[in-house]
Amino acid sequence: MSGEVQKGLEGVVVGESQLSYINGDEGRLIYRGHEIETLAEHATYEEVLYLLWHGSLPTESELAEFTATMAEERAVDDEVLGTLADLAAADEAPMAALRTAVSMLSASDPEPDAAPDDQAATLRQGRRITAKVPTILAAYQRLRDGEEPLSPKEDLSHAGNFLYMLTGEEPDDVAEETLDMALILHADHGLNASTFASMVIASTLADTYAAVTGGVGALSGPLHGGANQDVMETLLEVDDSSKDPVQWVKDAIDDGRKIPGFGHRVYNVKDPRAVILEEKSRDLGDASGERKWYDHANEIEQYLVEEAGFAEKGLAPNVDFYSGTVYYQLGIPVDMFTPIFAMSRVGGWVAHVIEQLGDNRIFRPRAKYTGAKEAEWTPVEDR
């Protein structure tokens, strides 16, 4: 086989999609024709799920029915909770626990014999998974803290119910709206590694649980998920150092350290999701009377972009640079940041799986062989 190799499939078009559009030079993200700024300001996560899964925004009655159906699917079986308790006792990483729990969900699916290419069944299974992921994550965190998991409430929103199950208290409007917005911003983002992994698995006609489990596994890798945690740990280090944030960054760069949350495979300018979350981070700080996390991040951004030459290199804040400060101010543990990402992105994985199955062909790329072509055989006794 000959031809140019594109490492990581960079720039390679492998299919068509109507789900999300990214313009990295202009800093635009669109879900099915709707600008992300409009959806973040006016929509709910449930509306965005409906849009991604069904192709259009729901009417009032469609949204009410969809939201109610999602809420009815939130509970998980005792067997799953028991496994989560065992994993918590073993101090398993949250993303690994989530991967195990999602795979377990297939055992209690009411449609175990659904045909793999039955798109309606795939959608129902995807809805169940999406509804249960917040329950899994909240239960796991509570078990890690030595507390009993809480049953979900059907009268709360997707975001509000998660915060309730996590903390034991119904969130105020600011916290609920902030997490809801963050879920919208992370719902889909083209053919990123975890989405593509889900599509590849679905293309074999494996079931929805296998495809989503694969997505979780791909997102757990530090080159895909985890940057929001890295950013927050960096800001905590800055705060503990008692140094001026700009001086800390200068010293870190001199020491050869990379500053997480800058640069993106797609965007050459500031990630539009970072713009929205920056404002949310500031608002949360103003509401609590403690703005230091926003201020630290903003001072570092201004220095790197305006003085350190990051802008000329095409390095600008990505979504993770401010999402970490938002989650931290909501009281979410730092190592749960990537699982929160998964809690949102599962909606996108399901949408891409459905779209893949609509015109399916199993993925089968080829590699350029660079090994030997005429190796000499040596009998085992002579080697």
Secondary structure, DSSP 8 states (H G I E B T S, - for coil): --S---GGGTT------SSEEEETTTTEEEETTEEHHHHHHH--HHHHHHHHHHSS---HHHHHHHHHHHHHT----HHHHHHHHHHHHTT--HHHHHHHHHHHGGGG-S-TT--TT-HHHHHHHHHHHHHHHHHHHHHHHHHHTT-------TTS-HHHHHHHHHHSS---HHHHHHHHHHHHHHS--SS-HHHHHHHHHHHTT--HHHHHHHHHHHHTSTTTS-HHHHHHHHHHHHHHHTS-HHHHHHHHHHTT---TTB--SS-SS--HHHHHHHHHHHHHHHHHT--HHHHHHHHHHHHHHHTS-TGGGT--B-HHHHHHHHHHHTT--GGGHHHHHHHHHHHHHHHHHHHHHHT-----------S-SS-----GGG-
